[in-house]
Amino acid sequence: MEELTYFFNIDFEKNLFSNSINHIHSNRFTQEFEFFIHLIDPQSRIYSQKRYTKEYQDYIKSFTGYRISTTQSKGNIKLWCNEYSNTDVLKKIQLKENLLKKLLQHKLLDIEIEFIKKQEKLEKDFLYKYSKSLSGAGHMSFPKDEKRLLSLLRAGETIIKEKKLDRIFDFSTLYEKNNYLCRYENEVDEYYQYKGTIIGHELPELNLYKEELQELEKVISEFTKHYSGVFSVDSFLYRDLGETKLYTACEINARKTMGYCAYKIKEKYFSSSNFLKMKLVRNNDLVFDREKLSRLFDDKVYLISPQDNRFFVFIFLGATRLELSQLEDRFISDYFK
C-alpha cells in the first residue's frame, strides 16, 4: 500500500458547503501554511507542488530533525485540517447561525441578533456575517458590501445581522476528542482577520466570566456531541457604554486552526517557555538570516515559515506576557518600521 500522504485543505469550509469534498489541488493558497504539517509531525509526507528551497530544507531539518517530504502523487491522501467523514454533523457545527440560535435559546448572548433573508433588512451601522464563511472572512457592512450581500440573499443564503461592537479582547477555546485543551488569546485586525495567537497560562481577563464560560462549555458539549475531532470556539470581550461584556461564542471552527498549530508547536518544541506568540506578518521582501535572528534575540524569536511565502510566521517566547509584548515591539521596530 502506498505511504500515507497529507494535504493541507485550508479551503475546508468552502469545500464543505459547496460539496467539493474531493477537491485536492495544490496551489499557493494551500501551500502557504502546509509547513505546519511537517512541524507538528516531522516524519509525515505532504502532497504539494511546492519546491522548498535548500535554505528552508536545511533550516527545518535543524529544527525538527527531518527535511520536508513532499510528493505529487495523489495516492492514499488524508486531509489534514479535517476530513469530511460526516458532512451533516460538520455543517451543523460549522454554520454560525446554528450556534448563535443555540446560545440565544440558553440566554448566553447579551445582544440582539437577526437572521435575515430579505434585502429590506439591510441598513447602515450594522455588522453582517455570512453563516458559511471561513473564520473572519465573511464580515460585511452596508452599503460598502451591498453587491455581495445582495448576491448572497438572492441565492437564498442567511445573513446574520447584529450591532457593531467595540471588540477589545479576542480568544478561543480549543478541544480535541471532546476534551478541553486550552484557552488562548487571538490577535485580529480591524477587519477581523487573524494575525496571531498567544499560548500560555489561563487568561486573567476572563476571571469575571467563569460562570458564563462554564455554562457555555455545557452547551458546546451538547452541540458537538456527535463530533470528536479538533475544533475551536471563538469568543471575545467588548466594550458597551463603559462596561466590558462577554460575547460567549461567535463561531466554531471544526478543523485544525492556526491556534491549534501554535498550541502543538509550543507543546512539541517550547514546552518550557511560559508564553509563546505565533504572529503572521506580510512578506515585505526582507531576507532573514534565521540563525542570526535567533542569536540577536537570545533564542526567543524564530522565523518558522519559508521566506518565499506571502506571510512570514514568527514565534516569540517570553517568561511573562509583558516580556513577550516588549520582545515583539523591539522586533517590529528593528525590522518593519
Disulfide bonds with the S-S distance in Angstrom:
none
